[in-house]
Amino acid sequence: MAIEYLKRGKPEAERSEDDAKVRAIVEGTLSDIETQGDAAVRELSEKFDNYSPASFRLSAAEIDALMNQVSPRDMEDIKFAQEQVRKFAQAQRSSMTDIEVETLPGVILGHKNIPVQSVGCYVPGGKFPMVASAHMSVATASVAEVPRIIAATPPFKGAPNPAVIAAMHLGGAHEIYVMGGIQAVGAMALGTETIDPVHMLVGPGNAFVAEAKRQLFGRVGIDLFAGPTETMVIADETVDAEMCATDLLGQAEHGYNSPAVLVTNSRKLATETLTEIDRLLKILPTADTAAKSWEDYGEVILCDSYDEMLAVADDIASEHVQVMTDRDDWFLENMTCYGALFLGARTNVANGDKVIGTNHTLPTKKAGRYTGGLWVGKFLKTHSYQKVLTDEAAAEIGAYCSRLCMLEGFVGHAEQANVRVRRYGGGNVPYGEAAE
C-alpha cells in the first residue's frame, strides 16, 4: 500500500505515558470514595469544582426553579432533540423481541429482554454544558424502561446548568445530582451514605471519567470504554477543503487530546485542507483547544485508492466517520470498524452529537472493532430460560445429557440427568453411570 502521512500526531509512547498517570490518580480517588463515602465526594467537589452545596441531589423545587431559567426557545429545542432520540430508540427497542421456541417435542427454550434495574448516567459539563448527553443516556434508558435512572453532572461556572438539568428531568431521571468527574461516577457505582449504588454506568466524560468507568467495570456494568472524542473524514475531490477542515476542527474543539484524521486519495484536497485548517484556527473562538488537539493528534493520510482508504479507516476504527465521496454507500456496505457513520456532505457529526436521533455515546480507542455505541439494547439484558413439558422429553434429553456429562468426567452432573431418566423415563440407571 502506498500510504503517505502528510501530518502525524504525537507518538503512541507519549500517549501511553499520559494514560498511566490518569490510571494512578483514578485508582487512589476511587479508593477514597469507597472508604470515606460522602465526605470524600464533598472534598473532591470542593477541590475540583469549588462547589459544596447542602445536598448534591437536587430537590423537585430546585429542579423546577432551574427549568424556569431556560428560555422557551431553548426548551423547545431540547424537547425536539429528545423526541428524535426517543423515536429512534423506540424503533430499536421494537426490533428486540422476546422469543419462545419448541426445539424438540416437549422442550421449550426462550429468552426475555429485561431492563437493567438501576443506571447512573454521567453528563459532562465542566467545560461545555453537554445538554445532548442527557438525551443520549437518560432518555434512552427511559425508553428501555429502566426502573431507577439517576443522573449526575458537574456544576457549570459554580452552579447547576439549567439546560442540562432540564434535559435530565425531561429525559426521565428519577434522581439528579450535581457532581462531576471521578467523584460522580465513583459515588454512583460504589454508593455512599446518601446514594444507593447502581447496576450500570453510562455516558461520556474526560480521561478521568473514562478511566474510572474502566476500573469500576465488573463491580458495575458500563456502556463502553469511551476515551476522548475522535473524528475521521473520508473524502475525495467531490468536496472541498473548507468542508473537510470544518468537520475536523468541529470535533477537535472537544478537548486537548481529540484525534482528528483526514483520509483521502486526493493530494490537492489534503494540502488545501491543511491550509484551510490554519486559516480557520485564526478565527475559531475555541481555537486554543482545537489547535492543541490538531497539533498533537491531527493526521492527514494520503492513499492511492478507495480500497486503501477503507483499509486505513477500518484499522483506525474512529468514533465518528464522516464520509464525503462519490461512493458513500460503498463505504456503508464495506466498513466494519467504527462508532457511527455520517454519510454524504449534507449531514455531519454535529447532527449526531446533538439532534438527529442516533446516539452520540460511541466507542473510541479502536473499541469499534468489537462493540457499537450506546443504544436502547445496552440497557436490556437478554436472559434465557428452558422448560421440559413431557416425560418423554425429560427422558430423551436426560439420556443425551448423562452421556455427555460422563464424557467430561462430571459424575454429579450426570446424576442430575439420570434421576430424571429414572423418574420420568422408567429407566434404571445406577448412580454414576450414564443413561443409555
C-alpha positions in Angstrom: 0.0 0.0 0.0 1.3 3.4 -0.9 0.0 5.3 2.2 1.6 8.6 2.9 1.2 10.6 6.2 1.2 14.3 5.3 0.8 15.0 9.1 1.2 12.8 12.1 0.1 13.2 15.8 2.2 12.7 18.9 3.9 9.2 19.2 2.0 6.4 20.8 4.5 6.1 23.6 3.7 9.6 24.8 0.0 8.9 24.7 0.5 5.8 26.8 2.5 7.7 29.4 -0.4 10.2 29.8 -2.8 7.2 30.3 -0.6 5.7 33.0 -0.7 9.0 35.1 -4.5 9.1 34.8 -4.8 5.4 35.9 -2.9 6.1 39.1 -4.9 9.2 40.1 -8.2 7.4 39.4 -7.3 4.3 41.5 -6.5 6.4 44.6 -9.6 8.6 44.2 -11.9 5.6 43.9 -10.4 4.1 47.0 -11.1 7.3 48.9 -14.7 7.3 47.8 -15.2 3.7 48.7 -13.8 4.1 52.2 -15.0 7.7 53.0 -18.2 8.0 51.1 -20.0 11.3 51.1 -17.0 13.0 52.9 -14.7 12.1 50.0 -17.2 13.2 47.4 -17.6 16.6 49.1 -13.8 17.1 49.5 -13.3 16.3 45.8 -16.1 18.6 44.7 -14.7 21.4 46.7 -11.2 20.8 45.3 -12.1 20.4 41.6 -15.3 22.3 41.2 -15.3 24.8 44.2 -18.8 23.5 44.9 -20.2 22.4 48.2 -24.0 22.6 48.4 -26.1 21.4 51.4 -27.1 18.4 49.2 -25.6 17.3 45.9 -29.0 15.9 45.0 -31.4 18.4 43.6 -34.9 18.6 45.1 -38.0 18.8 43.0 -38.3 22.5 43.9 -34.7 23.2 42.8 -35.3 21.4 39.5 -38.4 23.4 38.8 -36.6 26.7 39.6 -33.7 25.7 37.3 -36.1 24.7 34.4 -37.8 28.1 34.8 -34.5 29.7 33.9 -34.4 28.0 30.5 -35.8 30.2 27.7 -38.9 29.0 25.8 -36.9 28.5 22.6 -34.1 26.5 24.3 -36.7 24.4 26.0 -38.5 23.8 22.6 -35.2 22.8 21.1 -34.4 20.4 23.9 -37.8 18.7 23.6 -37.3 18.4 19.8 -33.9 16.7 20.2 -35.3 14.3 22.8 -38.2 13.5 20.6 -35.8 12.4 17.8 -33.7 10.4 20.2 -36.8 8.7 21.6 -38.2 7.9 18.2 -35.1 6.1 17.1 -34.6 4.3 20.4 -38.2 3.2 20.4 -37.8 1.8 16.9 -34.7 -0.1 18.1 -36.5 -1.4 21.1 -39.3 -2.6 19.0 -36.8 -4.7 16.9 -35.8 -6.6 20.0 -38.4 -9.3 20.8 -38.8 -12.0 23.4 -38.8 -15.4 21.9 -40.0 -18.9 22.8 -39.5 -21.9 20.6 -40.1 -25.7 20.8 -36.8 -27.2 19.7 -37.9 -30.8 20.3 -41.4 -32.1 21.2 -41.9 -31.0 24.8 -38.7 -28.9 25.0 -39.3 -25.2 25.3 -36.5 -22.6 25.1 -36.8 -18.9 25.2 -35.3 -15.5 26.1 -36.6 -12.4 27.7 -35.2 -8.9 27.4 -35.2 -7.4 30.9 -34.2 -3.8 31.7 -31.1 -3.2 33.9 -32.7 -2.3 37.2 -30.7 0.9 38.0 -28.5 3.1 35.9 -26.2 6.0 36.6 -26.0 8.5 33.7 -23.0 10.8 33.7 -23.5 14.0 31.7 -20.2 16.0 31.2 -20.4 19.7 31.7 -17.5 21.3 33.4 -16.1 23.0 30.3 -19.1 22.8 27.9 -22.6 22.1 29.2 -23.4 18.8 27.4 -27.1 19.1 27.1 -27.3 16.5 24.4 -25.6 13.8 26.5 -28.7 13.8 28.8 -30.9 12.8 25.8 -28.5 10.0 24.8 -28.3 8.3 28.2 -31.3 9.3 30.3 -34.0 9.4 27.6 -32.7 6.2 26.0 -32.7 4.4 29.4 -36.3 5.7 29.9 -37.3 4.1 26.6 -35.8 0.8 27.8 -38.0 1.2 31.0 -35.1 1.2 33.5 -36.9 1.5 36.9 -34.3 3.7 38.5 -32.4 6.3 36.5 -30.0 8.6 38.3 -28.0 11.3 36.6 -25.0 13.4 37.6 -23.4 16.4 36.0 -20.8 18.8 37.3 -21.6 22.4 38.2 -21.1 24.9 35.4 -19.4 28.1 36.5 -20.2 27.2 40.1 -23.9 26.3 39.8 -26.1 23.7 38.2 -26.6 24.3 34.5 -30.3 24.9 33.9 -30.4 23.5 30.4 -28.6 20.3 31.4 -30.9 19.8 34.4 -34.0 20.4 32.2 -32.7 17.8 29.7 -32.1 15.3 32.5 -35.6 15.9 34.1 -37.4 15.8 30.7 -35.4 12.7 29.8 -36.8 10.8 32.8 -34.2 10.9 35.5 -35.5 9.9 38.9 -32.6 11.4 40.9 -30.4 14.3 39.7 -27.0 15.0 41.4 -24.7 18.0 40.7 -21.4 16.3 40.9 -18.6 15.9 38.4 -15.6 13.7 37.4 -14.4 10.7 39.3 -16.5 11.6 42.4 -19.7 11.4 40.4 -19.1 8.0 38.7 -17.5 6.6 41.8 -20.4 7.7 44.0 -23.0 6.3 41.6 -21.2 2.9 41.2 -19.9 2.4 44.7 -22.6 4.1 46.7 -22.3 6.4 49.7 -24.3 7.1 52.8 -26.8 9.1 50.8 -26.6 7.5 47.3 -27.6 3.9 46.6 -25.3 2.2 44.1 -26.4 1.5 40.6 -26.0 -1.6 38.5 -24.6 0.2 35.4 -22.8 3.3 34.5 -23.2 5.1 31.1 -22.2 8.3 29.5 -19.1 10.0 28.1 -16.6 12.1 30.0 -13.0 13.2 30.2 -10.0 10.9 30.5 -10.5 10.6 34.3 -14.2 9.7 34.0 -13.4 7.1 31.2 -10.6 5.5 33.4 -12.9 5.5 36.4 -15.5 3.6 34.4 -12.8 1.2 33.2 -11.7 0.5 36.8 -15.3 0.1 38.1 -16.3 -2.3 35.3 -17.1 -5.6 36.9 -18.4 -4.0 40.0 -21.0 -2.5 37.7 -21.7 -2.7 34.0 -20.7 0.1 31.7 -21.9 1.1 28.3 -18.4 1.1 26.7 -14.8 2.2 27.2 -15.0 5.8 26.0 -11.9 7.9 25.6 -11.5 11.4 24.1 -13.7 12.3 21.1 -12.3 11.1 17.8 -13.3 12.1 14.3 -12.3 10.9 10.8 -13.1 12.5 7.5 -13.0 10.2 4.5 -13.1 12.4 1.4 -12.3 12.7 -2.2 -12.5 15.6 -4.7 -16.3 15.7 -4.6 -15.9 18.0 -1.6 -13.7 21.0 -0.8 -11.1 21.9 1.8 -13.5 24.2 3.7 -15.9 21.3 4.4 -13.1 18.9 5.5 -11.4 21.4 7.7 -14.6 22.5 9.3 -15.6 18.9 10.1 -12.1 18.1 11.6 -11.9 21.2 13.8 -15.6 20.9 14.8 -14.7 17.8 16.8 -11.1 18.8 17.8 -12.6 21.6 19.9 -13.9 18.9 22.4 -10.6 18.7 24.2 -6.8 18.9 24.0 -6.5 15.3 23.0 -9.2 14.7 20.5 -7.8 12.8 17.4 -9.0 14.2 14.0 -7.9 12.4 10.9 -8.4 13.1 7.2 -8.2 10.1 4.9 -8.2 11.0 1.2 -7.0 9.9 -2.2 -6.5 13.5 -3.3 -3.2 15.2 -2.6 -4.8 18.5 -3.7 -7.6 18.2 -1.1 -5.1 17.1 1.5 -2.8 20.1 1.1 -5.7 22.5 0.7 -7.3 21.2 3.9 -4.1 21.7 5.8 -4.0 25.3 4.6 -7.7 25.8 5.4 -7.2 24.5 9.0 -4.5 27.1 9.6 -6.9 29.8 8.3 -9.9 28.6 10.5 -7.7 28.3 13.6 -7.1 32.1 13.4 -10.9 32.8 13.7 -12.4 29.9 15.6 -13.4 31.0 19.1 -12.4 27.6 20.5 -9.1 27.7 18.7 -7.0 27.3 21.9 -8.4 23.8 22.4 -8.8 22.8 18.8 -5.3 23.9 17.8 -3.7 21.9 20.6 -5.7 18.8 19.6 -4.8 19.3 15.9 -1.1 19.8 16.7 -0.8 16.7 18.9 -3.5 14.4 17.5 -4.3 15.6 14.0 -3.3 13.4 11.0 -3.7 13.6 7.2 -3.3 10.3 5.4 -3.0 10.2 1.6 -4.0 6.9 -0.1 -3.8 5.7 -3.7 -7.2 4.1 -3.9 -10.6 3.8 -2.2 -9.7 0.3 -1.1 -6.7 1.7 0.7 -8.9 4.4 2.3 -11.3 1.7 3.5 -8.4 -0.4 5.0 -6.9 2.6 6.8 -10.3 3.6 8.1 -11.1 0.2 9.5 -7.7 -0.1 11.1 -8.1 3.3 12.9 -11.7 2.4 13.8 -12.6 6.0 14.6 -15.5 7.0 16.8 -17.1 9.4 14.2 -16.5 8.8 10.5 -17.7 11.5 8.1 -17.8 10.0 4.5 -17.9 12.5 1.6 -17.1 10.7 -1.6 -18.6 9.6 -4.9 -19.4 6.2 -3.3 -20.7 6.8 0.2 -22.9 3.7 0.2 -19.9 1.6 -0.8 -18.3 2.6 2.5 -21.5 1.8 4.4 -21.6 -1.6 2.8 -17.9 -2.4 3.4 -16.8 -0.6 6.6 -16.7 -2.9 9.6 -15.0 -1.0 12.4 -16.2 2.4 13.5 -18.5 4.2 16.0 -21.0 5.8 13.7 -21.1 6.8 10.1 -22.2 10.1 8.7 -22.8 9.6 5.0 -22.7 12.5 2.5 -21.9 16.1 2.7 -25.4 17.1 3.7 -25.0 15.5 7.2 -22.3 15.9 9.8 -21.1 14.7 13.1 -22.7 17.6 15.0 -26.1 16.3 13.8 -25.4 13.0 15.5 -24.0 14.7 18.6 -26.9 17.0 19.2 -30.2 16.3 17.5 -30.8 13.9 14.6 -31.7 10.9 16.8 -28.8 8.4 16.7 -26.8 8.0 19.9 -23.6 10.0 20.4 -22.0 7.8 23.1 -19.7 5.8 20.8 -16.7 3.6 21.0 -13.2 5.2 20.9 -9.6 3.9 21.0 -10.3 1.2 18.5 -13.2 -0.3 20.5 -15.3 -0.1 17.4 -13.6 -3.3 16.4 -15.7 -5.2 19.0 -18.7 -3.0 20.1 -21.1 -0.5 18.8 -22.2 2.6 20.7 -24.8 3.2 23.4 -28.3 2.3 22.3 -31.5 1.1 23.9 -30.3 -2.5 23.8 -27.4 -1.7 26.2 -30.0 -1.1 28.9 -31.5 -4.5 28.3 -30.3 -7.9 29.5 -31.2 -10.9 27.4 -31.9 -13.8 29.7 -32.6 -17.3 28.6 -34.9 -19.9 30.1 -36.0 -23.5 29.5 -38.9 -25.8 30.2 -39.4 -29.5 29.6 -43.1 -30.3 29.4 -43.3 -34.1 28.9 -41.9 -37.2 30.5 -40.7 -38.4 27.1 -38.7 -35.2 26.5 -37.2 -35.3 30.0 -36.0 -38.9 29.4 -34.6 -38.2 25.9 -32.7 -35.1 26.8 -31.7 -36.7 30.1 -30.0 -39.6 28.3 -28.0 -37.4 26.0 -27.1 -35.1 28.9 -26.0 -38.0 31.1 -23.6 -39.5 28.5 -22.1 -36.1 27.6 -21.5 -35.3 31.3 -19.7 -38.7 31.8 -17.7 -37.9 28.6 -16.3 -34.9 30.6 -16.0 -36.8 33.9 -18.8 -34.8 35.7 -20.5 -37.6 37.6 -22.6 -35.3 39.7 -23.8 -33.5 36.6 -24.7 -36.9 35.0 -26.7 -37.9 38.1 -28.9 -34.7 37.7 -29.9 -36.1 34.3 -30.1 -39.8 35.5 -32.6 -39.0 38.2 -34.9 -37.6 35.5 -34.4 -40.6 33.3 -35.3 -42.9 36.2 -38.2 -40.7 37.4 -39.8 -39.9 34.0 -38.5 -42.5 31.6 -38.8 -45.6 33.6 -35.1 -46.2 33.2 -33.0 -47.9 36.0 -29.7 -46.0 35.8 -27.3 -46.8 38.7 -25.7 -43.8 40.4 -22.6 -42.7 38.5 -23.4 -44.4 35.2 -24.5 -42.8 32.0 -28.1 -43.4 30.8 -28.2 -45.5 27.7 
